[in-house]
Amino acid sequence: MDAKDMIYSRRSVRKYLRTSVSDDKINDIVRYLTSIPALDEDISLRCDILGADEVSVRQTWRAPHYLAVYSEPKPRYRQNVGFVYQQLDLYVQSIGLGSCWVGLGKPKDSSGYEGYEFVILIALGYPDDIPLREIGDFKRKPLEDICDTLDERLEPVRLAPSATNSQPWYFEHLPSGEMAIYRKKQPKLIDNVLGKFNEMDIGIALAHLYLAYPLTYEYEYVVDSPSPKGYIYEGTIRI
Ligand SMILES: Cc1cc2nc3c(=O)[nH]c(=O)nc-3n(C[C@H](O)[C@H](O)[C@H](O)COP(=O)(O)O)c2cc1C
């Protein structure tokens, strides 16, 4: 299956075989990663592939591999990580592997890279369960809750994964034919934990739109754009 087809059938995998992923598949993943377009090509990213014993994670389950993602901390770098790594996440699942974003974890070795910030782990391995599902089995908000006027073209975003399934995106149609994408503001205490993950969620949503409409998709961040009360402006798109 194509990476973009996984939008409609993927799920987070939290049960893995102990077997390591073959070198061939790891090489395919690395090759695919270098071909992925970014939201902002001026932000440099790095990634390590670590074993389960090289990360500390809060979950009770373990995967044989974890991608540790690092980014230069430039404006909207978390959105950029979400955009790039969700494309990789869909690819990984399209070659028969399972994956799951892991917000609550980090590499045991915290030395990292000069000029880069550790952003997130992504679990990876052979799934010990069926990693696919039907659209009806996605637990998601209805389309009318994520946009101002019903727009079926947003279905790929509706299905996108997000931290704690918070689905923090909202779309407003603009007179120009474009749409503004907003991120829902969380209450202060929740924002302290979830805010940075919700920034990645926005990039994840944009990745689904880009893959669904690769020929027409355009994204721009217009500085000083207004946003409705309770929302944060995250960009203007055309699909
Ligand atoms: C940024 C981010 C962080 C996440 N962190 C975790 C995590 O720490 N542990 C976990 O089990 N799932 C984590 N998830 C997976 C979400 O819980 C999951 O995507 C969401 O519940 C929707 O389910 P689905 O991916 O199966 O569609 C994370 C997802 C995202 C996008």
The ligand as an SDF file (V2000), in Angstrom:
LIG
                    3D

 31 33  0  0  0  0  0  0  0  0999 V2000
    2.7270   13.9410   19.5710 C   0  0  0  0  0  0  0  0  0  0  0  0
    2.1430   12.6260   20.0290 C   0  0  0  0  0  0  0  0  0  0  0  0
    2.5530   12.0480   21.2240 C   0  0  0  0  0  0  0  0  0  0  0  0
    2.0360   10.7980   21.6310 C   0  0  0  0  0  0  0  0  0  0  0  0
    2.4980   10.2300   22.7850 N   0  0  0  0  0  0  0  0  0  0  0  0
    2.0520    8.9940   23.1360 C   0  0  0  0  0  0  0  0  0  0  0  0
    2.5760    8.3240   24.2980 C   0  0  0  0  0  0  0  0  0  0  0  0
    3.4250    8.8650   25.0220 O   0  0  0  0  0  0  0  0  0  0  0  0
    2.1210    7.0790   24.5760 N   0  0  0  0  0  0  0  0  0  0  0  0
    1.1840    6.4340   23.7900 C   0  0  0  0  0  0  0  0  0  0  0  0
    0.8190    5.2950   24.0750 O   0  0  0  0  0  0  0  0  0  0  0  0
    0.6500    7.0640   22.6890 N   0  0  0  0  0  0  0  0  0  0  0  0
    1.0750    8.2890   22.3520 C   0  0  0  0  0  0  0  0  0  0  0  0
    0.5760    8.9060   21.2180 N   0  0  0  0  0  0  0  0  0  0  0  0
   -0.4290    8.2100   20.3770 C   0  0  0  0  0  0  0  0  0  0  0  0
   -1.8300    8.8100   20.5440 C   0  0  0  0  0  0  0  0  0  0  0  0
   -2.3550    8.4650   21.7990 O   0  0  0  0  0  0  0  0  0  0  0  0
   -2.7130    8.3050   19.3920 C   0  0  0  0  0  0  0  0  0  0  0  0
   -2.1970    8.7590   18.1740 O   0  0  0  0  0  0  0  0  0  0  0  0
   -4.1630    8.7640   19.5190 C   0  0  0  0  0  0  0  0  0  0  0  0
   -4.7640    8.2580   20.6860 O   0  0  0  0  0  0  0  0  0  0  0  0
   -5.0030    8.3230   18.3050 C   0  0  0  0  0  0  0  0  0  0  0  0
   -4.9850    6.9320   18.1290 O   0  0  0  0  0  0  0  0  0  0  0  0
   -4.4450    6.2620   16.8060 P   0  0  0  0  0  0  0  0  0  0  0  0
   -3.0060    6.7540   16.5790 O   0  0  0  0  0  0  0  0  0  0  0  0
   -4.4780    4.7890   17.0380 O   0  0  0  0  0  0  0  0  0  0  0  0
   -5.2760    6.7230   15.6670 O   0  0  0  0  0  0  0  0  0  0  0  0
    1.0680   10.1500   20.8150 C   0  0  0  0  0  0  0  0  0  0  0  0
    0.6410   10.7470   19.6310 C   0  0  0  0  0  0  0  0  0  0  0  0
    1.1780   11.9630   19.2200 C   0  0  0  0  0  0  0  0  0  0  0  0
    0.7370   12.5380   17.9290 C   0  0  0  0  0  0  0  0  0  0  0  0
  1  2  1  0
  2  3  1  0
  2 30  2  0
  3  4  2  0
  4  5  1  0
  4 28  1  0
  5  6  2  0
  6  7  1  0
  6 13  1  0
  7  8  2  0
  7  9  1  0
  9 10  1  0
 10 11  2  0
 10 12  1  0
 12 13  2  0
 13 14  1  0
 14 15  1  0
 14 28  1  0
 15 16  1  0
 16 17  1  0
 16 18  1  0
 18 19  1  0
 18 20  1  0
 20 21  1  0
 20 22  1  0
 22 23  1  0
 23 24  1  0
 24 25  2  0
 24 26  1  0
 24 27  1  0
 28 29  2  0
 29 30  1  0
 30 31  1  0
M  END
$$$$
